[in-house]
Amino acid sequence: MTTLDISAAATAFTLSYARAMAIASSSDSNNSSLTPVTAAALAAHYSNTTASTFGQQKRFSSFEETTKSITGHLASFEQHGLGLDIKLSSHRVEPVIETSAVCWITWEIKPLSGSGFEGWKWENVYVYRRGVQGEEKKTIGAMGSDDGWDKPEGCWEYIVTDNEIAGILARVPKFFEHGV
């Protein structure tokens, strides 16, 4: 395996993650019915992942825990009028070693019409770790007549979300207060 191989693997993984986020994207309506499918498809990309925001770390140790946490995060976007029209704007991949790469992903959100929010972009940093040989294939994103897709091997090992959270809190200071 070469660093070219890891770049291709990390790029495929990034695009799969972006596809998972796009499941619930809609600029015209709130797609809360798609939140569980979106959360599960996103969570499939995590495995013992550590997320860091402003120096605080959270470890996602199980698929169920990760799905629950992502579901809550997406629900907060909806609850506060931001909606879930969040799409990949750009990405960059830099190999570290043959089994790992750093991925800079720029996301763009287009809040719900009439919400009073303007769209914005933010960049998160993800560390991709290639999966072990023989990793079981997992189909994700399946719903209705859509058969979904096979998640590429590997996982996000580490994520830095300072820019995402700073952008949210600049617009919705009470984003993490439930019931608001």
N, C-alpha and C positions, 0 to 999 in steps of 0.2 A: 504494500500500500504506500502511496506517495502523498505529499501535501496536496497535489492536484486532486487525488481521490477524496481526501478529506474535505477539500473545498466543494467538490461536487456533492458529497454526502450532506454537508452542512447547508448548502444551498437548497437541496431537495427538502431537507427537514424544515428549513425556514419557510419555504413555500407551502408545505403541508400545514404548518402552524398558522400561516396567514389564511389559508383556505378554511381552516377550522374557525378562525375568528370571523370570517365573512359569512358563516352560516346564518347568523341572525341579523346581518346588515340590511337595513332598509331605511332610507331617508324619509319615507312617507308615513311609517307607522311604527308602533312599538311591537316588537316581535317576541314578547315574553314567552310565548309558547315554544319558541325555539331555544330558549336559554338552556334547558337541560341538555339538549343535543350539542349545543355549542360548548358548554362547560365540559362535558365528557370528552368531546373531540380535542379540546385544548389540553385537558388533564392527561390524556394519553401521551402527550409529549413530555411529561414530567416523570421522573423516577428518582426518589430521594433528592429532590431539587432543593437548593437553598435560594431563597429570594431575599434580597437586601434592599432596604429603602431607608435612606438617611441614617445609615449605620445600624439599623435594627434588622435582625435576621429572623427569617421564618423558614423552617424546614418542612417540606411536604414529603411525608414518609409513606403514604399509601394513595392509591388511586381514588378511593372513596373520600379521604380527607381533602385531597386536592380538588376533586370535583365539587365538593361542598363549598370550599373556600372560593373557587372561581365562580360558582353559581351566585354566591353572596355578593361578590365584587360586581358581576354583571347586573345583578338586581339593583345595586346602588346606582349604576349608570342610568337605569330605567327610572328608578324612584325619583331621581333628581332632575329628570327631564332631558338628560343627555342622549338617551337612546343608545342603540348598539350599531350604528353605521360606522364601524371602525375597520379600516382597511390598511393593508400594507401600502406605504408610499414609496419606500426604497429600502434597500438593505445592502450591507457590505459584509463580506466574510474574509477573515484573516486566519490562515492555518497557524496553529501553535505547535503541534506535533502531528504524527500520522493518525492519531485517534481523537484529536480535539481541535476545535476552532472557536474563535471569538466572532460573534455575529452582532452587528449593529443593525437594529431594525427600527426604521422610522414608521410610525403609525400615524394615520390621519383620521380624525373623527369629524363627522358632519352631524351635529346635533339635530334633534327633531325639529321640524318646521314649527314655528310659533313658540319655541322654548325660550327665546330671548338670548340664547347662546350662539356665538359664532364658532365656526370650526377652528381647529388648531392641530398642530403636529407635535409629536414628541418622539424622542429616541430612547429606546431601552437597549441595554447590553445583555446579551445571552452568551453563555458558554455551552457549546454543543459538545457532547461526548458520544462518539460512535459506539454503537451497540456491540455486545459480545457476539462472536460468530455463532450462528444458529438461533439468533433471537427470533422468537415466535412472531409471525405476521399477525397484525391486528388491523381489522377493518374498522374505520371510524367515520363519523359523519353520516351514517345511513339514516334515512327518514323517508317515509312514504315510498314513492317510486324510485328515489335516488338510492343507489346501492352503496354510496360512500366511496371511500378509497382506502388503499393500504397505507398505513402510516410508515414512513421510511424508518429504518433502524436507528436506534440511538435515543438520546434524551437531552433535555436542557439540564445541565448539571448545576448551573448558577445563573441567577438573573439579577440585574441591577435596575430598579424601577424608579429612581429618584425623579427623573424628568417627567414621567407619567403622573406620579402623585403630586408633584409640584404644580403641574399644569391643571390638574383637577382641582386642587385646593385653592388655586388662584381664582377659580371660577365658582366653585361650590365649597366654601369653607367648612360646611357641616356634612361633607360627603360621607364621612365614616360614622356619623350619628344616625342610628337606625330609628325609623318612625318619624323622621322629619318630613 
